[in-house]
């Protein structure tokens, strides 16, 4: 398998070059044009990403999650949902890297084959980083009015988290 993964990228590049040659395209100029457009896109997205990282850091440092957990503990104890998973469920729409760190800590503390580990994995797969996606795509296209996109994205994340709890309880 390792040999295949080493060979596959050069084969794809060679295939693209041969296709361009067959179509009689100036491959080098097309590559430079694509690289230039990529740099312009990255330059346009950069301020939005900086603003998002800044907002996430403020959110994390403000201990807002601890405040929310204080209210949700009785409900989750009643539903017999492990409290250790709550920070991941709350942060998932905001930051993918922070939830990966939380999931790694859950794996270290409970094990990947434990109920909490499997629940964390299901949440990771059933949800998306809604605010990151909105910031990236809407920022790159300079869309200022998101209308229902954030509401629908957060609702989809909530449905994914609820589905993760149901699936984990049914199968594990």
Backbone as JSON, one array per atom type, in Angstrom:
{
  "sequence": "XXXXXXXXXXXXXXXXXXXXXXXXXXXXXXXXXXXXXXXXXXXXXXXXXXXXXXXXXXXXXXXXXXXXXXXXXXXXXXXXXXXXXXXXXXXXXXXXXXXXXXXXXXXXXXXXXXXXXXXXXXXXXXXXXXXXXXXXXXXXXXXXXXXXXXXXXXXXXXXXXXXXXXXXXXXX",
  "N": [[0.82, -1.19, 0.0], [1.99, 1.23, 0.7], [3.8, 1.66, -1.36], [2.09, 2.11, -3.48], [0.87, 4.52, -2.71], [3.03, 6.22, -2.89], [3.54, 6.3, -5.59], [1.17, 7.16, -6.83], [0.58, 9.99, -6.9], [2.61, 11.16, -8.65], [1.78, 9.8, -10.98], [-0.79, 10.84, -11.41], [-0.16, 13.57, -11.86], [1.45, 13.31, -14.14], [-0.5, 12.27, -15.87], [-2.22, 14.51, -16.08], [-0.5, 16.34, -17.32], [-0.01, 15.0, -19.75], [-2.62, 14.97, -20.78], [-3.06, 17.72, -21.15], [-1.07, 18.22, -23.03], [-2.01, 16.67, -25.13], [-4.34, 18.07, -25.76], [-3.19, 20.28, -26.71], [-2.46, 22.49, -25.1], [-0.92, 25.26, -23.39], [0.76, 24.23, -20.93], [2.43, 25.08, -18.84], [1.88, 27.87, -18.64], [-0.82, 27.72, -17.94], [-0.56, 26.48, -15.48], [0.83, 28.49, -14.02], [-1.1, 30.53, -14.09], [-3.15, 29.36, -12.58], [-1.79, 29.06, -10.13], [-1.37, 31.75, -9.5], [-4.03, 32.65, -9.19], [-4.72, 31.08, -6.99], [-3.05, 32.16, -5.0], [-4.11, 34.76, -4.86], [-6.68, 34.17, -3.94], [-6.05, 33.05, -1.44], [-4.9, 35.3, -0.24], [-7.16, 36.96, -0.12], [-8.8, 35.55, 1.64], [-7.39, 35.5, 3.99], [-7.65, 37.76, 5.95], [-10.23, 37.24, 6.96], [-9.93, 34.73, 8.12], [-8.1, 35.34, 10.15], [-9.7, 37.02, 11.75], [-11.63, 35.14, 12.54], [-10.09, 33.28, 14.03], [-9.25, 34.93, 16.09], [-11.76, 35.57, 17.28], [-12.54, 33.0, 18.14], [-10.55, 32.42, 20.02], [-11.11, 34.39, 21.96], [-13.63, 33.48, 22.75], [-12.97, 30.95, 23.83], [-11.19, 31.61, 25.91], [-12.79, 33.06, 27.63], [-14.16, 31.43, 29.35], [-16.72, 30.65, 28.8], [-17.76, 28.22, 28.08], [-17.61, 26.69, 30.44], [-19.53, 28.05, 31.9], [-21.86, 27.47, 30.41], [-21.89, 24.69, 30.71], [-22.51, 24.46, 33.41], [-25.23, 24.96, 33.49], [-26.24, 22.89, 31.92], [-25.56, 20.44, 33.08], [-27.42, 19.08, 34.94], [-29.45, 18.28, 33.15], [-28.13, 16.59, 31.33], [-27.19, 14.64, 33.06], [-29.6, 13.5, 33.83], [-30.41, 12.43, 31.38], [-28.51, 10.52, 31.14], [-26.1, 11.0, 29.74], [-22.68, 11.19, 29.13], [-20.83, 13.63, 30.85], [-18.33, 14.44, 30.1], [-18.22, 14.63, 27.39], [-19.49, 16.92, 26.64], [-18.01, 19.46, 26.31], [-16.83, 18.99, 23.8], [-19.07, 18.65, 22.16], [-20.17, 21.19, 22.3], [-18.15, 22.85, 21.3], [-17.69, 21.92, 18.72], [-19.11, 23.09, 16.4], [-17.65, 25.41, 16.21], [-14.8, 25.16, 16.24], [-12.66, 23.0, 14.64], [-10.08, 22.01, 15.19], [-9.8, 22.33, 17.97], [-11.74, 20.57, 18.88], [-10.67, 18.19, 17.99], [-8.47, 17.99, 19.67], [-9.79, 17.75, 22.13], [-11.13, 15.34, 21.66], [-8.93, 13.63, 21.41], [-7.94, 13.78, 24.04], [-10.11, 12.59, 25.35], [-9.87, 10.02, 24.28], [-7.42, 9.29, 25.42], [-8.08, 9.32, 28.15], [-10.38, 7.65, 28.42], [-10.24, 5.73, 26.46], [-10.32, 4.67, 23.02], [-12.19, 2.74, 22.33], [-14.13, 2.86, 24.21], [-17.4, 3.83, 25.48], [-17.57, 6.64, 25.61], [-15.42, 7.36, 23.96], [-16.23, 6.3, 21.49], [-18.6, 7.73, 21.13], [-17.56, 10.31, 20.94], [-16.16, 10.03, 18.53], [-18.28, 9.58, 16.77], [-19.67, 12.0, 17.0], [-17.74, 13.68, 15.91], [-17.83, 12.84, 13.29], [-20.49, 13.31, 12.56], [-21.0, 16.01, 12.59], [-20.15, 19.42, 11.69], [-17.73, 22.05, 11.25], [-19.25, 24.67, 11.53], [-19.08, 27.53, 11.84], [-16.48, 28.01, 10.95], [-16.64, 27.14, 8.29], [-18.59, 28.9, 7.32], [-17.26, 31.35, 7.71], [-15.01, 31.03, 6.07], [-16.05, 30.48, 3.42], [-18.09, 32.44, 2.98], [-16.6, 34.69, 3.56], [-14.57, 34.59, 1.61], [-16.03, 35.01, -0.66], [-17.01, 37.44, -0.17], [-19.54, 37.84, 0.98], [-21.88, 39.44, 2.87], [-24.38, 39.28, 4.1], [-25.71, 36.64, 5.64], [-28.12, 35.44, 5.81], [-30.1, 32.72, 6.31], [-28.16, 30.84, 6.61], [-26.28, 30.38, 8.75], [-28.03, 29.75, 10.85], [-29.29, 27.44, 9.84], [-27.05, 25.81, 9.49], [-26.15, 25.52, 12.18], [-28.4, 24.28, 13.22], [-28.3, 21.89, 11.79], [-25.92, 20.9, 12.88], [-26.77, 20.52, 15.53], [-28.73, 18.54, 15.09], [-27.0, 16.54, 14.19], [-25.47, 16.07, 16.5], [-27.44, 15.16, 18.29], [-28.25, 12.9, 16.84], [-25.84, 11.49, 16.99], [-25.71, 10.86, 19.74], [-27.98, 9.2, 19.92], [-27.33, 7.13, 18.1], [-24.97, 6.15, 19.28], [-25.99, 5.21, 21.72], [-27.74, 3.23, 20.78], [-26.1, 1.36, 19.43], [-23.85, 0.93, 21.04]],
  "CA": [[0.0, 0.0, 0.0], [2.87, 2.38, 0.78], [4.37, 1.89, -2.69], [1.03, 2.69, -4.32], [0.68, 5.92, -2.34], [4.19, 6.99, -3.36], [3.5, 6.37, -7.05], [-0.1, 7.66, -7.35], [0.61, 11.43, -7.19], [3.3, 11.41, -9.93], [0.98, 9.29, -12.09], [-1.86, 11.82, -11.64], [0.46, 14.75, -12.47], [1.82, 12.92, -15.5], [-1.75, 12.18, -16.64], [-2.69, 15.87, -16.37], [0.42, 16.92, -18.3], [-0.26, 14.34, -21.03], [-3.91, 15.45, -21.26], [-2.83, 19.08, -21.64], [-0.27, 18.12, -24.25], [-2.91, 16.14, -26.17], [-5.26, 19.16, -26.12], [-2.33, 21.36, -27.23], [-2.52, 23.62, -24.18], [0.34, 25.69, -22.8], [0.59, 23.69, -19.58], [3.15, 25.92, -17.88], [1.12, 29.1, -18.43], [-2.04, 27.36, -17.2], [-0.14, 26.25, -14.09], [1.12, 29.79, -13.42], [-2.37, 31.23, -13.9], [-3.8, 28.72, -11.43], [-1.04, 29.4, -8.91], [-1.64, 33.15, -9.21], [-5.4, 32.71, -8.66], [-4.69, 30.5, -5.65], [-2.46, 33.14, -4.08], [-5.08, 35.85, -4.68], [-7.74, 33.65, -3.07], [-5.5, 32.95, -0.08], [-4.76, 36.66, 0.27], [-8.49, 37.48, 0.17], [-9.38, 34.81, 2.76], [-6.55, 35.66, 5.18], [-8.22, 38.6, 7.02], [-11.39, 36.57, 7.57], [-9.43, 33.66, 8.99], [-7.52, 35.98, 11.34], [-10.82, 37.45, 12.59], [-12.26, 33.96, 13.12], [-9.2, 32.75, 15.06], [-9.33, 35.89, 17.2], [-13.05, 35.38, 17.95], [-12.53, 31.7, 18.82], [-9.71, 32.55, 21.21], [-11.87, 35.14, 22.96], [-14.67, 32.58, 23.24], [-12.38, 29.89, 24.66], [-10.55, 32.18, 27.1], [-13.78, 33.7, 28.48], [-14.76, 30.39, 30.19], [-18.14, 30.59, 28.47], [-18.15, 26.81, 28.06], [-17.87, 26.3, 31.83], [-20.81, 28.67, 32.26], [-22.92, 26.69, 29.75], [-21.92, 23.35, 31.32], [-23.19, 24.57, 34.69], [-26.68, 24.85, 33.26], [-26.6, 21.66, 31.22], [-25.21, 19.23, 33.83], [-28.56, 18.3, 35.41], [-30.18, 17.69, 32.03], [-27.36, 15.49, 30.78], [-27.18, 13.55, 34.04], [-30.91, 12.86, 33.73], [-30.42, 11.66, 30.13], [-27.36, 9.61, 31.25], [-25.1, 11.33, 28.72], [-21.45, 11.54, 29.84], [-20.54, 15.06, 30.89], [-17.02, 14.69, 29.49], [-18.38, 14.85, 25.95], [-20.15, 18.2, 26.42], [-17.17, 20.49, 25.67], [-16.65, 18.68, 22.39], [-20.33, 18.91, 21.47], [-20.39, 22.64, 22.24], [-17.12, 23.51, 20.48], [-17.59, 21.37, 17.36], [-19.45, 24.03, 15.32], [-16.78, 26.58, 16.22], [-13.4, 24.89, 15.93], [-12.36, 21.59, 14.41], [-8.83, 21.61, 15.83], [-10.0, 22.19, 19.41], [-12.48, 19.34, 19.15], [-9.74, 17.06, 17.82], [-7.69, 17.91, 20.91], [-10.7, 17.22, 23.15], [-11.34, 13.93, 21.34], [-7.69, 12.93, 21.75], [-7.93, 13.66, 25.49], [-11.09, 11.57, 25.71], [-9.27, 8.73, 23.94], [-6.4, 8.98, 26.41], [-8.69, 9.09, 29.46], [-11.38, 6.58, 28.43], [-9.94, 4.74, 25.43], [-11.11, 4.88, 21.81], [-13.26, 1.75, 22.23], [-15.11, 3.08, 25.27], [-18.61, 4.52, 25.03], [-17.24, 8.06, 25.42], [-14.57, 7.45, 22.77], [-17.05, 6.07, 20.29], [-19.51, 8.86, 21.02], [-16.75, 11.44, 20.43], [-15.89, 9.77, 17.11], [-19.52, 9.76, 16.02], [-19.92, 13.44, 16.95], [-16.76, 14.24, 14.97], [-18.27, 12.52, 11.93], [-21.86, 13.76, 12.29], [-21.13, 17.46, 12.65], [-19.17, 20.17, 10.91], [-17.3, 23.31, 11.86], [-20.14, 25.59, 10.84], [-18.58, 28.9, 11.81], [-15.29, 28.03, 10.1], [-17.09, 27.04, 6.9], [-19.24, 30.17, 6.97], [-16.23, 32.38, 7.64], [-14.16, 30.8, 4.91], [-16.73, 30.62, 2.14], [-18.73, 33.74, 2.85], [-15.54, 35.69, 3.54], [-13.86, 34.59, 0.33], [-16.93, 35.55, -1.68], [-17.4, 38.77, 0.31], [-20.97, 37.88, 1.26], [-22.06, 40.03, 4.19], [-25.66, 38.85, 4.66], [-25.73, 35.17, 5.59], [-29.53, 35.02, 5.88], [-30.41, 31.57, 7.16], [-27.08, 29.85, 6.5], [-25.74, 30.04, 10.07], [-29.09, 29.07, 11.61], [-29.45, 26.1, 9.29], [-25.83, 25.06, 9.81], [-26.17, 25.17, 13.6], [-29.46, 23.29, 13.41], [-27.76, 20.62, 11.28], [-24.98, 20.41, 13.9], [-27.58, 20.02, 16.65], [-29.29, 17.26, 14.66], [-25.89, 15.58, 14.15], [-25.11, 15.71, 17.88], [-28.53, 14.32, 18.8], [-28.12, 11.62, 16.14], [-24.67, 10.79, 17.54], [-26.11, 10.28, 21.03], [-28.91, 8.09, 19.67], [-26.58, 6.03, 17.46], [-24.06, 5.55, 20.27], [-26.78, 4.43, 22.68], [-28.32, 2.05, 20.12], [-25.12, 0.37, 19.01], [-22.78, 0.67, 21.99]],
  "C": [[0.86, 1.26, 0.0], [3.46, 2.7, -0.59], [3.34, 2.53, -3.62], [0.86, 4.17, -4.0], [1.85, 6.79, -2.78], [4.09, 7.23, -4.87], [2.27, 7.13, -7.56], [-0.06, 9.15, -7.72], [1.39, 11.71, -8.48], [2.51, 10.9, -11.14], [-0.14, 10.27, -12.43], [-1.29, 13.06, -12.33], [0.85, 14.45, -13.92], [0.59, 12.82, -16.39], [-2.29, 13.55, -17.01], [-1.81, 16.52, -17.43], [0.17, 16.3, -19.68], [-1.6, 14.79, -21.63], [-3.78, 16.86, -21.83], [-2.05, 19.09, -22.94], [-1.14, 17.64, -25.41], [-3.88, 17.21, -26.65], [-4.53, 20.39, -26.65], [-2.48, 22.64, -26.41], [-1.12, 23.99, -23.73], [0.25, 25.36, -21.31], [1.25, 24.58, -18.54], [2.4, 27.22, -17.6], [-0.17, 28.83, -17.65], [-1.71, 27.12, -15.72], [0.12, 27.58, -13.37], [-0.15, 30.59, -13.17], [-3.12, 30.67, -12.69], [-3.11, 29.05, -10.13], [-1.31, 30.85, -8.51], [-3.04, 33.32, -8.62], [-5.47, 32.14, -7.25], [-4.12, 31.45, -4.62], [-3.4, 34.31, -3.83], [-6.21, 35.41, -3.75], [-7.26, 33.55, -1.62], [-5.35, 34.32, 0.55], [-6.11, 37.25, 0.65], [-9.11, 36.82, 1.4], [-8.65, 35.12, 4.06], [-7.15, 36.56, 6.26], [-9.42, 37.96, 7.72], [-10.95, 35.47, 8.51], [-8.82, 34.23, 10.27], [-8.63, 36.42, 12.29], [-11.48, 36.26, 13.27], [-11.4, 33.38, 14.24], [-9.23, 33.65, 16.3], [-10.63, 35.69, 17.98], [-13.09, 34.05, 18.71], [-11.7, 31.77, 20.09], [-10.4, 33.33, 22.31], [-12.93, 34.24, 23.58], [-14.1, 31.52, 24.2], [-11.81, 30.45, 25.97], [-11.57, 32.8, 28.08], [-14.45, 32.74, 29.45], [-16.27, 30.31, 29.99], [-18.63, 29.14, 28.48], [-18.43, 26.3, 29.47], [-19.2, 26.85, 32.32], [-21.97, 27.86, 31.68], [-23.04, 25.31, 30.4], [-22.61, 23.37, 32.67], [-24.69, 24.42, 34.57], [-27.09, 23.49, 32.7], [-26.33, 20.38, 32.01], [-26.43, 18.46, 34.31], [-29.32, 17.61, 34.27], [-29.44, 16.47, 31.5], [-27.22, 14.34, 31.77], [-28.49, 12.78, 33.99], [-30.98, 11.97, 32.49], [-29.31, 10.61, 30.08], [-26.39, 9.76, 30.07], [-23.84, 11.77, 29.46], [-21.13, 13.04, 29.73], [-19.22, 15.4, 30.21], [-17.12, 15.02, 28.01], [-18.95, 16.24, 25.65], [-19.24, 19.29, 25.83], [-16.96, 20.24, 24.18], [-17.92, 19.0, 21.61], [-20.58, 20.41, 21.32], [-19.4, 23.31, 21.28], [-17.09, 23.05, 19.02], [-18.01, 22.35, 16.27], [-18.47, 25.21, 15.2], [-15.38, 26.25, 15.72], [-13.16, 23.39, 15.79], [-11.1, 21.15, 15.13], [-9.0, 21.47, 17.34], [-10.79, 20.93, 19.73], [-11.63, 18.1, 18.9], [-8.88, 16.88, 19.06], [-8.55, 17.31, 22.03], [-10.92, 15.73, 22.91], [-10.1, 13.11, 21.68], [-7.58, 12.75, 23.27], [-8.94, 12.62, 25.97], [-10.58, 10.17, 25.4], [-8.23, 8.33, 24.97], [-7.01, 8.63, 27.76], [-9.6, 7.87, 29.48], [-11.07, 5.45, 27.46], [-10.83, 4.95, 24.21], [-12.27, 3.9, 21.66], [-14.27, 1.86, 23.36], [-16.34, 3.77, 24.69], [-18.32, 5.99, 24.74], [-16.38, 8.24, 24.17], [-15.34, 7.26, 21.49], [-18.03, 7.21, 20.06], [-18.77, 10.08, 20.47], [-16.47, 11.25, 18.93], [-17.13, 9.99, 16.26], [-19.85, 11.25, 15.91], [-18.98, 14.1, 15.94], [-17.21, 13.99, 13.53], [-19.63, 13.07, 11.57], [-22.02, 15.27, 12.23], [-20.04, 18.12, 11.81], [-18.8, 21.43, 11.67], [-18.02, 24.45, 11.14], [-19.57, 27.0, 10.74], [-17.33, 29.03, 10.95], [-15.7, 28.01, 8.62], [-17.73, 28.35, 6.46], [-18.21, 31.28, 6.8], [-15.41, 32.24, 6.37], [-14.89, 31.1, 3.61], [-17.39, 31.98, 1.97], [-17.69, 34.85, 2.81], [-14.83, 35.75, 2.21], [-14.72, 35.15, -0.79], [-17.44, 36.93, -1.34], [-18.92, 38.9, 0.47], [-21.15, 38.38, 2.69], [-23.35, 39.57, 4.86], [-25.77, 37.33, 4.52], [-27.14, 34.6, 5.58], [-29.69, 33.85, 6.83], [-29.26, 30.57, 7.25], [-26.54, 29.44, 7.86], [-26.77, 29.3, 10.9], [-29.26, 27.63, 11.14], [-28.23, 25.23, 9.6], [-25.79, 24.63, 11.26], [-27.26, 24.15, 13.9], [-29.01, 21.91, 12.91], [-26.75, 20.04, 12.26], [-25.72, 19.83, 15.1], [-28.2, 18.66, 16.31], [-28.2, 16.18, 14.62], [-25.49, 15.14, 15.54], [-26.17, 14.82, 18.49], [-28.47, 12.94, 18.15], [-26.94, 10.82, 16.67], [-25.0, 10.14, 18.88], [-27.03, 9.08, 20.83], [-28.18, 6.9, 19.08], [-25.66, 5.35, 18.48], [-24.83, 4.72, 21.29], [-27.38, 3.18, 22.06], [-27.3, 0.96, 19.87], [-24.05, 0.05, 20.04], [-23.33, 0.71, 23.39]]
}
